[in-house]
Amino acid sequence: MLIRCCSCFLFAAFAGVAGFAEEEGGPLEPKSLPAPDQPMEPVKPAIERLDETRFKIGEVTFDQKTREIRFPAAVNLTDGLLEFLVVHENGKIHESLFHTKISPTHLNLAFKLLRYPASEELYALPNDKGGQSNQFPEVSEEVKAGSRVEIKVEWKDGEESRSVSVNEWIQHAVKGDAMPPGPWVYGGSDVFDGKYVPETTGDIAAVFITGSALINYPGEDNQDDTVWVTFPKRVPPEGTKVTLIIAPHQPKPSKP
């Protein structure tokens, strides 16, 4: 049974932490194939205060003031087709740019506590036969704007610290250009048969739209799994330690 509420039973206990509050939302049941069966331990989040504005849940840190979220990961692919930006190390690593050890539940809790609204706009509604229709949920402009995030990758290049948009490490296989700059969408995912979906699949951020991931790419060709590839000339060697940084999308002011 699919519950359209992103682990509310888990987040409610933390709604009052540091003045945070929860939001609701999430996409449909995942389309992608499940990860191999694996034993999953119950997740028991413990929030640690680091300073006046920063907190930590497991290996996920977040800032109440800037609403920035950071977590460790590693380069997984330097050359190949991509369906995912980042997955858990026990997930679909054969088609993801990065892998990480963090709990998707911890990441989602950080989103909730920072009051990011989850937008369902990318996920087709079900039809009367149990499949997907050509209709999509109506989402307010306020939720759409609030759900959009920028994702950067930070890493060491020798002794130098560098940081770029993750879009710059993804290439269009036909056009040869990097993924256009722009935001990703936080959708939150769902609970299925009593389990938080990303915790069982390992799907965290997807290039090819899937309801099993917390975050999805809203741009062109996001329903084509043969188009987006790694950018070999830009991605550092496999295994390179990185930090992924999620922050609110700041739209560029329109020209007068």
N, C-alpha and C positions, 0 to 999 in steps of 0.2 A: 504494500500500500504506500502510495506517494503522498507525503504530507507537505503542503505548500507553506512551510514555516521553517526557516533556517536554524535548526537546533534551538528553538526558543526554550525548550525544556532545560537546556544547558545554560543559555545566556541569561535567563531570568535571575539566577542567583547572583549575577554580577552587575545587574542594571544600575545599582546605586554606587558602584565603585568610582571614586574621584569625580562624582557628578555626572558620570556617563549615563546614557539611556539606550535602549535597544530599538532597532527598526526591524520590520518584517519584509519578506519577499523571497523569491527564488524561482528558478526555471522549471521546466518539465523534466520528466524522467530522462536520464542520459541516453543519447543515441549511440555513443561509442561502445566498443567492446569492453567488458570488465577486465580489470587487472587479474593476474593469476591469483588463485585462492591463497590467502595468507592469514595467519593468526593475528587478530587485532586486539590490543589491550585497551580496556576502557580508558578514555581520556579524562583526566582530572585536572583541569586548569588551575594553576596557582598564580595569581598576579603579584608581581614584585615591583615595588616602587624603586626607581633608580635615582631620581632627583625630583625637583619640583614639578616637572612636566612630563618626564619620561617614565614608561612602565615596561615590564617584560613579562611575557607569557611563554614559557619554554624557551625557545631560541628566537622568538619573535619579539622585537622591541618596537614601541610606538610612542609618539609624542602627542600629548593632548593639545598642545598649543599649535604646532605646525600641521598636525594630523598626518605626519609622515610615518610610514611603516617600513621597517628594515628586517631582513632575515638573510642568513647565509645560504649559499648555493654553490654549485660548481658547474663549469662548462661540461656538457654531456656529449654534444655533437659539434664537429667542425665542418662537416660536409654531409648533406643529406636532406631529404624532405622533412618538413615540420608540420605536425598537427598541433603540437603544444609548445608553449613558451617554457613552462616549468612544471615538473611533476615530482611526486615523492620518489625517492630512490627505489622503492619497491613497485613503482607504477610502470607506465608505458615509456620507458627510457629510450626505446628504439626510435622514437619520433618526437623527441623533445630537445630543445636547445640547452636547457639546464635541468639538473636534478637537485633535490634538497632533502634534508632529514627532518624538516619541521613538520609539525602536525597541522594539517589543513584546518582542523577545528580551532587551533590557537590563532591562526591567521584570520579566520572568520570572526572570532571573538574580538580581535583587535579592530576589525572593520566596524563591528557593531558598537563597540565602546567609543569609537571615534565618530559615530553617528553618520556613517556613509549609508545612504539609502540604496537598497538593492533594486536594480531595474530589470524587469522581465521582458523588455522590448524586443530582444533578439530571438526569443524562443516561440516557435510556432505553436498555436493552440491545438489541442487534439481534435480529430474529426470523429464522426459517429462510429467509425470502424476501429478506433483505437490507435490509428496512425496520426500523422501530422497534417494539419490543414494549411491553407495559404493565408490564414489569419493570424494576427499577432495581438498580444495584450495591449490595451491602451494604457500608456504611462504618461504621467504629467511631465511638463517641461522641467519642473522643479526637481523631480526624481531623476530624470534623464541627466540633468546638469550635475546633480550631486553624486551620481554613480560613476561619473567619468574620472579616470585616474591616469596619471603619467607613471610609467615604469622605467626606471634607470638601472643600469648595471655599473657597479663600482669595483675596480680591481687594481692590482699592483702590476705595473709595467716596469720591471726592474725595481728601482727605488722610488719610482714616481707613481703616485696615486692618480688614477684616471676614472672618469665617469662619463657615460654617454647614454642616450636613450636606447632601450633594447631594440627599438625599431631599426636602428642603424646596423644591427647584426643580423637582420633578416632580409633576404633578397627575393625579388620576384623572378621566378625561373624563366619567364618569357620575356619580360621587359628588361631584365638585368639591373633594375634600379632597386635601391633600398626601400623597405616598407615606408610609406609616407608618414611623416611626423603626425602625431595625433594621439588622442586618448584611447584607453581600453575601458571596458565597461565591467563594473562589479555587479554580478548577478546573484551571488550568494549561494547558489545551488540549493539542494533539498535534503530532506530526510526520507529514506525509502526503507520500509519494513523495520522501522525503529533505529536505523543507522544513518549517520550523516554521510551522504553519498561520496564527497571527496575523500573522506577518511577511509573508505573502502576501496575506491578506485585509484586514489593517489593523484587525481587530476586537480591541478591548482590554477593554471592559466592556460587558455587554449587559443591557438591561432585559427583552427577549424572549429566552428561553433559546436559546443556540446554543453548540455545542461548539467553534466557531471563536474564541471569546473567552476571555481568561484569567480573567475575573471575570463572574459572573452574579448577577442578583437572584433570591433564593429565595422571595419573598413572593407574595401573591395576584396572580392574573391575569398571571403571568409567561409564559404561553403564549398570550396574546391580544395581537396586534399592533395592536389598534384602541382600546386602553383608556388607555395612559399617554401623556401629553402634557407639554409644557413648562408651567411655571407663569408665564404672561406678566407678572403683577404683581410677581413676585419676581426673575425673571431679568434681569440687566443687559443693555445693548445688545450686539448681535452684534459680535464682534471683541474684546470685553473680555478683557484678559489675566488669567488666573487661575493658581493653583497647586492641583493636586489632591493631597490628602494621604490616604494609606492607613495605617491603624494597626490593631492587634489589637482585636477586639471585646471590650468589657468588659461582660459580662452584669450587669444590675442585680440586687442581692441580693434574694432573695424575702422578702416580708413575713412576720414571725412569726405 
